[in-house]
Amino acid sequence: MERPEASDKAIELTRELARKLAREVAARGVAEVDILTGIAFALHDLATDSLGCPVAAFEWQRTAVDVVERAHMDGRYAKP
């Protein structure tokens, strides 16, 4: 599935900001596993706010992970 270039730019901006936030939290002495867990909960919070239902948010998260995995397997996943 092709995404518009604007969507790709928005995704990259969001990824960049999330990585920056993770570095800032790590600088405060928080363990990486706790940062990752916090980001996972935040993702669910945002999806729930957007979709209006926690169950729908879980389904969206599963789909999002599938999309990332597919991109990785197809060689389209770019980790900076």
Backbone torsions as a table, in degrees:
resi	resn	phi	psi	omega
1	MET	NA	123.8	179.7
2	GLU	-86.2	140.0	176.5
3	ARG	-110.8	148.6	176.1
4	PRO	-60.7	151.4	-179.6
5	GLU	-56.8	-37.8	179.9
6	ALA	-61.4	-38.6	178.1
7	SER	-64.7	-43.0	177.5
8	ASP	-59.6	-42.0	179.2
9	LYS	-64.8	-41.0	178.5
10	ALA	-64.1	-40.8	178.8
11	ILE	-63.4	-45.7	-179.6
12	GLU	-64.5	-40.1	177.2
13	LEU	-61.5	-44.7	-179.7
14	THR	-64.3	-42.5	177.8
15	ARG	-61.6	-43.4	-179.8
16	GLU	-61.0	-45.6	179.8
17	LEU	-65.3	-38.9	178.7
18	ALA	-64.6	-42.1	177.9
19	ARG	-64.6	-39.8	178.1
20	LYS	-62.2	-45.1	178.2
21	LEU	-60.8	-42.8	179.7
22	ALA	-61.2	-40.7	177.5
23	ARG	-63.9	-40.3	179.5
24	GLU	-65.6	-40.1	178.6
25	VAL	-67.8	-40.7	178.2
26	ALA	-61.8	-36.1	179.2
27	ALA	-63.8	-18.9	176.8
28	ARG	-89.9	6.4	175.0
29	GLY	90.6	11.1	179.9
30	VAL	-80.1	135.7	-179.4
31	ALA	-66.5	145.9	-178.1
32	GLU	-56.2	-41.8	-179.3
33	VAL	-62.7	-34.9	178.4
34	ASP	-71.7	-35.6	176.1
35	ILE	-64.0	-46.5	179.8
36	LEU	-61.4	-41.1	178.6
37	THR	-64.9	-42.5	177.7
38	GLY	-61.7	-40.9	178.1
39	ILE	-65.4	-38.7	178.3
40	ALA	-62.8	-43.3	177.8
41	PHE	-65.4	-40.8	179.0
42	ALA	-63.1	-39.6	177.3
43	LEU	-60.4	-43.7	178.6
44	HIS	-65.6	-39.8	176.8
45	ASP	-58.4	-47.5	-178.9
46	LEU	-64.8	-42.2	179.2
47	ALA	-65.3	-39.4	178.0
48	THR	-64.4	-44.3	177.9
49	ASP	-60.1	-41.4	-177.4
50	SER	-71.7	-42.2	-173.7
51	LEU	-94.8	-17.3	177.0
52	GLY	81.2	6.6	-176.0
53	CYS	-153.6	126.3	-179.6
54	PRO	-61.2	-36.0	-180.0
55	VAL	-66.5	-43.7	176.6
56	ALA	-61.6	-35.1	178.8
57	ALA	-64.1	-41.2	177.0
58	PHE	-62.3	-42.3	179.2
59	GLU	-64.1	-40.3	177.4
60	TRP	-62.5	-42.9	179.6
61	GLN	-61.3	-41.5	178.1
62	ARG	-60.9	-43.4	179.0
63	THR	-64.6	-42.1	179.7
64	ALA	-61.6	-41.8	178.0
65	VAL	-63.3	-39.9	177.1
66	ASP	-61.2	-41.1	179.8
67	VAL	-63.7	-44.8	179.4
68	VAL	-64.3	-43.4	179.2
69	GLU	-61.6	-44.1	179.6
70	ARG	-61.4	-43.2	178.7
71	ALA	-61.6	-40.2	179.0
72	HIS	-64.9	-45.7	-178.0
73	MET	-67.5	-31.5	-179.8
74	ASP	-85.0	-0.8	179.9
75	GLY	79.4	13.4	179.7
76	ARG	-96.3	-3.7	-177.8
77	TYR	-81.6	119.9	-179.2
78	ALA	-113.5	110.1	175.4
79	LYS	-97.6	118.8	-178.4
80	PRO	-67.1	NA	NA
